[in-house]
Amino acid sequence: MADIWEPNSPPGGELNPFVVDDEQDVIQIHDEEEVEEEVAEVIDITEDGLEPFQRGRDPESRSGEESLPSFQLRDQGFLLRLGMTVELIEPEVIGKFAISFVRISSIIRQAYTNNVVIRGHGFTRAKKMNGMLPKQLNECCLVALVDTGIHDPLSWREQALLDIKPENILTTRKLRVTNAPFPRYRDEYAEMASKRQQVEDMGILVSRYCYIEYHQTDQSKPREWAFVRIGEDEADKEFRLLDEVLVNGWRGGKVRGGSFIPAEQQGRRPHHIHLDDPAHSSMPVHGPTHVSLEQKYTAGDTFAGAGGASRGITDSGLHLEFCVDNWEHAIASLNANFHATTIYNVDMHDFIVDKNIKHRVDILHLSPPCQVWSPAHTRPGQNVEKNLAILFSCTHLIEKIRPRLFTVEQTFGILHPRFENFFQSLVRGFTDHGYSVRWKVINFSHYGLPQPRRRLIMIGAGPGEKLPPFPPPTHSPEVSRSRRNGGIKPLTTARQALSVIDERRRHDFHQPYLQPFPTPKAPWDGDKPLPYTVTCGAAENYHWSGTRQFSPLEYALLQGFPLHHQFAGNCIKKQIGNAFPPIFVKLLYQHLANWLDTQDNVIRVHQARVVPGPFRTPSRRENIQRHDEEETLKSRS
């Protein structure tokens, strides 16, 4: 086993694993705690413990309404019908966005006033979405605000309907709602510079995305956001592509049920389906497929650190195909844990540009190690180039790996208005490639972590894939220990998290006698979660007895690591404090695997003849061998 202790030792020979080797990390974490109040001014980070429901338009508001098939606008001289799109004289405001276009879903006469209102979904130009969508001429986005606080079976699309007055209609426009990639189905004159203004004023509009902002009832601040790519079932019939075609056009196909197939079950490689191949315009819908329990979805972990995400991924039942980091101590821990995984000890730029590294995993995790986005960093241009390079590396990783789904963990300080350009660039990097993406500040204590740790979590879905929701919380501060609410558990306490330690056994990382306080501190209630977040410094947290520090093993358990995870190298405290809590990752990736099972329409059985899809993820050895064969052929020619 690799050396697990810090090289720094106090006089007398006592080894101390709590030496903070990088004070800047402590300062950054404190900055994040300071910025929490400022971020809370613009977004809702309270996140109640129970999963919110989407609220639709109150059915009672429909009483006394008469639906009309059409309506004549006498002043404008044209007839309105269902399905038409109109441009507004004065834009309607939804949140921060001005709605210029409305596609009519119903025309209503209100019985009590005899007034007519036009009801439909509102669209704004993509160039007005704060840089989070490609700024292309006449590309539009549906905008919706959703109230998550009231139980209601109606969907967000029902709630997103707007009522506008007929007198606010300027003219009619043609709008194509499509799931096809840009530039398919756009106005044929859009590329002609001489007709640019004419196209903007009168040309065909195209919508490929919906923007959804989720609010709690009576809260003006949003708590969740999403850019959702128009799905096959939502696109206009004449401008619709099959999801299978989009998946194959982007990543060369997928294997239903997961691209890790045991060697004895691997069959032939079927053909690929090409995006522009008209022969596949009427592909049949797949029926249920039985797959083996041994077949798994694959994952990759970039900026892996000591393996917080990697541990959660493997414990969730997925096959961890590769992970990447270039910090020697993190690499030591990764090698100590993930023997069946290809571990790349390289700089991320080198990983991206190396053409010999080829992977097509089902899910990719990204935890870019950006500095904390805090107002404390006020000097103009400080670390801007470095942070932009890290953010853009996410875009390049998505382009290189082309996962079906991806996840991102990041400090929520990046949502502060001062850094909105950075965050918007991050989102734009995903939508540029046709991905749907949703994001939210997650309180990990609502998923079993015994500390109040909050992080920004993002989930993305590639072209042709449906965007998963966040998993519902499993724990809540509103639930008592004596009474559970529909399976929701009370918050995990510090004592519960550490109860797995067998004090009768010797643990290299658990020697409490090495951590006594010269002067005892005030004891606290160990039957509650930690009062502070575990960080690289974590000076605020100590054992509830008040007599000592936590041991490294205890810190790892409090950070959500299982007892069987090993740490190697030096800087153990920093490895633990920087980690994405595995307890949440495990739950998240189980949720995503179940989502993919549903989308793939697979049934898992103990014994099954697996029928591979159009793509099987090649192994590292196959990649290198194929590359060598290609180079040999080139040299001969």
N, C-alpha and C positions, 0 to 999 in steps of 0.2 A: 504493500500500500504506500502511496506517495506520502511525503511529509505533509502533515496537516496543520502544523503550528506555524505561527508567524515567526520570522527570524528575530524580531525584537524581543528581548527578554529583560525584565527588571532585575536589579541587583538581587542576589540570593538565589538565582537560578530558576525562579518560578516562571513558567511559560504563560504568556498572555495572548489568547487568540482575539482579543478585542482591540488591538492597536488599529486606529483609524489611519490607513496608509495614504488617504487622499482627502485632505480637509475640504477641498472644493466640493466634494460630494455632499458633505454635511451642510455646507452653506446652501447648495442648490436645493436640497430637500427642505430646509427651513424656508427658503424663498417660496417654495411651492405651498407650504402651509400658510404663509403670509398672503399669497395671492388668492387663496380660496375665497375670502370675503369679496374681493374685487370681481372674480369670475362669477360668484353667486349673484352679483348685481345684474348680470345680463342673461344668465341661464339658470334653470332650476336644477340644482344638484342635490336636492333633498332626497329624492327617490324613495317613495314609501316602500314598505316591505312586501306588498302584494302586487301581483302582476296587473297592470292597468288594462281596462277594456276599451276598445274603440267605440266611440259614440257616434251614432248616426243622427240625422235630422229628426227631431221629435215628431212622431207620427201625428200628434194632436194638431200640429201646425198645418197639417194637410186638410183638416176639416174646413168645409166652406169654400173649397177650391174646385174649379171646373177646368178640366183639361181641354185645350183647343188644338185642332190639327194644324192650324195656320193662323197668321195674323198679318193684316195689310198695314204697312207703314205708308200712310198717305203722303206725308211731306217728302219722304225719300223716294217714294214711287216704286217700292218693291215689296214682295210678299215673303214673309218669314215662314219657314217650315222646320220641322224637327230634323236634326242632323246638320243643319246649316251652321256656318261659322260667321260671326259678325265682329267687326272692329268697333271699339268704343270711342266716343268723342272725348270723354273724361275717364281716364283709367280708374278702375276700382282697386282699392288697396287691400292686399292680404298680407298681414305681417309687414315685412320690409319690402314687399314686391308690388309693383304696379301692374295690374292685369289689363292688357290691351285688347285681348281677343276672348270670345266666349263661344264655345260650341253648344248649340241649343239641344237640350235633352227633353224639355217640355215647355209648353206655353200655357200659362195659368191665368184664369180670370178669377179674381177674388170676389166672392159673392157679397161680402159685407160692404165693399167699396165700389164694386164693378170695375176696378182697375185691372189692367193686364200687366203681368210681369213675365219676363223671359228668364228661364231657369236653365243653367248649364254649367259646365266646367270652364274655369278661367285659365288662360295661357298668357305667359309673358315671353318676351324674346330671350333666347339663351344668353345673349351678350349682356343681359341685365342680371344674371344670376351670380354676381359678385366673383366672377372669374372661375367658378367651379364647374362650368360646362364650356366646351369649345365654342368660341365666338364666331360662329358661321352665319352667313347671311340667311335670314328668314327661318333659321332653326328656332324652335320654340319649346317651352317646357310647361306642363300642367302644374299648377301650384295649389296645394291643399293645406289647410290647418285642421288638425284633428284634436278633439277634446278626449283625453283618455280617462277622464274621471268618472264617467257615468256608464253603468252597465247598459248595453244596447246591442242588439244583434246586427244592426246595419253596418255596412262596411264604410271605410274611409271615403270611398268614392261617392257614396250617398251624402255623407257629411260635407264633402267638398263642393257641393253644388252652390252656385251663386244665384241670387235674384237681382236682375237689372231692369231698369225702366226702358221701355221702348224708345223714349225720346233721347236716350243716351247712345243710341246706335248710329254710327256714321255710315257704314257700308257693309257689304258682305265680302267675305274672303274665302278662298279655297284652302282647306287645311287637310293635310295627310297625316294620320296617326299611324306610325309604322314601327316595327321592331327590327327593321333592316339597318345595317351599319351605314354611317355616313360615307359617301354622298348619295347613296341610292335613293331614288324617288324625289330628289330635290328639283327645284325649278330648273328647266334646261337652260335658261338664260342667266343663271346665278353666277356663272364664271366669267361673263362678259362685263368688263369694267364699264363700258359705255351704257349698259342697261342696269347698272347696280341700283340707282335710285328708283327706277321704274319697277324693278323686281321687289324692292323693299316696300314700295307704296301699293303695288297691285299684284305682285307675284304670288306663287304658291308657297304657303307656309307648311313646315314639316315639324312634327313633334315626335321625339324618340325617348323622352324622359318625363317622369313625374317627380316633383319635389314635394315631400311631405314633412310637415313640422308638427310635432306632437306637444300638446300642452295639457297640464292638469287643470281641472275646472277652477275658474276664478283666478288663474295664474296667467299673467301676460308673458312670463318668461318661458321659453321652450325647454323641454327636457329630453327630447330625442329628435333626430333628423334623419332624412333618407332621400337619396336620389335613386329612383327605381326605374330601370330600363323598361320601356313598353314591352309587355309580354305578347306571346303568339296569340293568346286568347283575347287580348285587348286591342290589337292592331286592326285597322280597317281591312276588310276582307281582301280587297284588291291590292293592298300594300303589305301583305303578311308573308313572312318566311317561317318555315318550320324551325322549332327550337333545335332539332337535331342538326339541321343545316348550319345554324349559327355556331353551335358547339364545334362541329367539324371544321368549319371555316376558320375558327380562331385557334384551336389547339390540336387539330388533327383527330378529334374523336374523344370518346370516353369509354371506360369499361363499367358497365352497370354493376353496382355492388362493390366497386373498389378495384383499383389497378394493381394491388398486390395479390397475385394468384400463386398459390403453392405450386412448386415445380411439377408435381405429378398431375396437376389439373390444367396445365397450360396446353392450349391447342394451337391451331394455325392462326395466322394473322389475317383477319378479313380486310377487305379494301377500305379505303378512306372515302368519305363523302365530301365532295367539294362544294364550296359555297355557291358558285355560279353554275353548277351543273343542273340544267333544267330537267334531267331525268329523275331528279329526286324531289321535284316540286309536289309530288303527291305520295310521299312515303307513308306507309301505314303506321298507325300508332302501335307501339309495342305493348304486348300483353305482359302479365306478371311473369317473372323469371325466378326460378329457384337457384340460389347460390349457396355455396358452402359456408359454414361458420368460419372456416379458416381464410376465406377471401376477405380482404380488408381494404379500406380506403387508405391511401398513402398521404403522408404529410412531410413538409420540410420546415425547418426552423432557422430563420436567419437572425443575426445578432443574438445568438443563442445564450450567451453568458454561461452561467453554471448549469443551465438546463432546466430552469423553471417551467418554461413552456414545453420543452422536450419531455420532461417527466410527466406532465399532465397529459400530453398527447399519447405517450405509450401506455400509460395507466388507463386511458380511455378505451383502449383496444385497437387503436390505429397502428399502422406500420410506419414508423419514423424512418424515412428513406435517407435523409441527409440533414445535417445541421452545420452552421457556419459561424465561426468567430475567429478572432486573431489575438485574443488576450491569453497568454500562456497559462495562467491559473484556471481560467474558465475551460480551456481545452483539456487540462488535466482532469477536471471534474467530468467533462463530457466523455472522455475516454474511459473513465472509471465506471460509467453507468450504461453506456449505449453501445454494446459490442456488435450489434447487428446493423449499425447505422454507419453510413459514410460520413466522417467528420472532416470538414475542411478547415484547416488552420491557415486561412488566407485573409488578406484585406478584401473588403466587400467589392471594391472596384475590380480587383483581380479576378474574383469569383464571377463577376458579371461579364467581363470581357473574354474570359477563357472559353473558347469555342469547344474545347474538349469536355467541358462540364455540361451535361445535358440531362435534364430531369423534366418530367411532366407529372408532378404530384397532384393529388385531388385537392388538397388544402395546403395553403402556404401561410406561415405565421411571420409577421414582421414586427420587431420591437426596436425601431431605430433609436440609438442612444443619443438623442438630441439633448442639449442642455435644457434645464428647466426653463420654460418660457415664462419668466417672471418680470414684473415691472421693476424689480431691483436692477435688471440689466438695462440701463438707460443710455449708455454711450452709443451714439449712432454708428452703425456698421459693425458693432461688436459681434464677432463669430457669424456674421450673416452668410458669408461664402461657405463656411464649413457646414452650417445648418441646412442651407439650400442643397448642398451636395448630398447630404444624408437623406433629405426628403426626396430628392430626385432619384436616389438609389432605389427607393421603393417602387417608383415607376418602372425603372429598368429591370428590377427583379420580377415584377408582374409580367413584363414583356418577355423576359427570358424563360420563366418557368410556366407561365400561362395556366395557373391553377383554376379549378372549377370554383373554389371558394377561397377567400383569404381572411385572415384576422390581423388586427393591429392593436398593440397596446402602447399607449403614450400618456405622458403627463397631461392632465386636463388644463394646465396653465396655457397651453397652446390655443385654447379657445378664448383667451383674453383679447379684447378688441385691438390691443396694441400689436398682436401677432397674427391678426386675421389673414394677412397676405400669405404667411407661411402655411397656415392651415388650408386656405383655399387652394394653394398650389398643390398640397398633398391630395386633396379631393380631386382636383383637376387631373392629376396624374393617373387616377383610376378611371374617371369618366372618359378620358381621352382614348382609352382602350375598350370602351363599351361596357365597363363594369357598373353594376348597381352597387351602392354602398350605403350603409346606415351607421350612425354613431350615437354614442350616449356615454355620459359619465356614470360608471358603475361603482356602487359601494360593495366591496367584496364581502363585507360582514353579512350581507343579505344572501350570500352563497356559501356560508359556513366558515369563512376566515375569522379568527378570533381577534380582529383588530379593525379599526375604522379606516381602512385603506381605500382610497378612491382613485380610479384611473379612467382615462378616456379609452373606450373600446370601440373598434370599428369592425364590421363584418361586410365583406364584399362578395359578389357573385358575378361570374363571367358571362359573356354573351351566350344566350340560350339557356341560362340557368336562372332559377327563381331565387330571390333574395330571402334568406331565412330571417325570422324574427330573433330577438334576444331570448335566451332561455328564461323561463319564469323564475323568480327568486325562490329559494328553498328555506330561507330563514327570515325572521322579522322581529324587530324590537317590540312590536305590538302583541306578540304571542308570549304568554307566560309558560313556565315550565310545567305547570299543572294542567294546562289546557292548550291543545294544538288546534289550528284553524285549517281544516282541509288538507292536512299533510304538511303545512308550513310549520317549521320548527322554531323554537326560540333561538336567539343568537348564541353562537358557540362561545364558551368562556375560556379564559386562559387555562384554568385547571383542567377542563375537559380536553383541551388540545394536548396537554402534557401528560395526560393519564396513560398514554401508550408506553411511556418509558418504564422499563423494568429496572427498578433501583437495585435489584440483586445482581444485575449483570454490569460488567464494566464496559463503558462506552468511551472511545477515544475523545469524542466531542463533549462528553458530559462528565465533568469533574467539578462539581459545584464548590468544593473547598478551595479552589483556586481563585474564586471570585468574591471574597468577603469584602464588605465595606468597613473601612476603619471606624466609621461612626454609623450606626444603623439609621436608615431612613424611615420615613413614615410608612407603615404597612398599608396595603390597600386590599380590596375585596377580590380574591382570585376567582370567585364565582361570577365574574363579569368579564367582558372582553377587555383586551389591553386598552389603557386610556390613550395611548399614542400609537402612531403608525411605526412599524418596524422599518428602519432606514439603514443606510450605511453607517451612520453614527449611532442613532437610537439611544442617545444618552438619557432620554427621559424615561425609558422603560427599565424596570428592574423587577426582581422576584417579589411577589406579593407579601412575602414575609418581611421585606424591608432590610434584610440582612446581607443580601448579595446580588450580584448581577445574574442575569440568565446565562446559562452555558450556551455554546454554539449549537448543540443539538436542540436545546429548547428554543433558541431563536429560529432555527430551521423549521421546527414544528409549528411555531407561531406564524411563520411565513407561509404555511400551507404545504410544506414538503412532507412526504411520507417518511416513515422511519427507515425504509430500506434505501433511500437515496444517499449516495456517498459524495463527499466533498474531498477534493485533492488539491495539491498545490498550496499556495499561500493566499493571503487576503481573504480568508474564509468569511469574515464578517461582511466584507464588501460584496462577495459573491451572493450571499444570502439576501442582503438588503436590496440589491439591484434586481432580484429575480421576480418574474411574473408568477404570482402564487399558483402552484400546481393544482391546488384543490379547486380553484375556479376554472383553470384550463381543462381539467379532466371533465368537469360538468359541461363546459362549453363545447368541447369536441365530441362528447357523446351526443349532445343535442344536434350538432351539425351532421354527424354520421347518421343519426336517425332521420334527419331532414333529407339527406341524400338517398337513403333507402326508400323513402316515400316518393321522392321525385323519380328515382330509377325504377320504381315499381318492382322491387325485389322482395322475395321471401327467403329468409335464411333458414337452412336446414342442416342437420348433422352430416348428411351425405348428399351431395348434389353434383351433377355433371355441369361444370361451369362452361357457358358459351361465351368466349371472350368477345368484347366489343371491338370497335375499329382501331383501338390503340391500346397497347400494353406498355407501361412505363419501362423503358430499358434499364438494365442495371449499369452500374459504373463500368464494369468490365466490358459489357457489350458496347458501351459508348466508345471506349478507347479502342476496342478491336475494330469497330466499324470505321472510326476515324483513320486507323492505320491502313485499312483496306482501301479507303478512298484516296489516301495519299499515295499508295502504291500504284493505283490505276492512273493517277495524274502523272506520276513519274514515267510510266510506260508510254503514255500518250505524248 
